Amino acid sequence: MTAYYQKFTQLMELIPYAVLAFVARIAAAVPFWRSGQTKIDGGEFLGVNWNIFSVVEKKIYLFENVFGIPAPLAPAMTHVALLGEFFLPILLVFGLFTRFGALGLLGMTAFIQFYVFPGDLLKPNGNWSLHLLWAMPLLLVLARGPGAFSLDYVLGKRAK
């Protein structure tokens, strides 16, 4: 049995890092992109909301009354979140300034966990496990880079 497991392990180690990094970048980008799309009020073209200057009013209400963002800051914070959820996933998917994009989304994840849902850290069924699923691919990309299937890699090769 151990010989089969060893062969299986050796086979799995042949998966290139570029594939792992690409999948990690997509996995991290999708939930943020989807969240950002729910904050945009109109401006849909080709199935994507592009009007990043128009925030859905109920999202501002949510930031203020559910997430506890002080009233004067709620509209600005909602818009900052929207901009982050719109642009940073694009950076991740294309692998452009990838570590910057990953760091920004990791910061958003930490803000959500420690400011919006701090009590969930102590609950077995709290949001912390979901936030770990967001954080892991972001940490991988931060630590090891975007991989060869990225604009960072291509542009880095051209610069040399």
Secondary structure, 3 states (H helix, E strand, C coil): CHHHHHHHHHHHCCCCHHHHHHHHHHHHHHHHHHHHHHHECCCEECCEECCCCCECHHHHHHHHHCCCCCCCCHHHHHHHHHHHHHHHHHHHHHCCCHHHHHHHHHHHHHHHHHHHCHHHHHCCCCCHHHHHHHHHHHHHHHHHCCCCCCHHHHHHHHHC
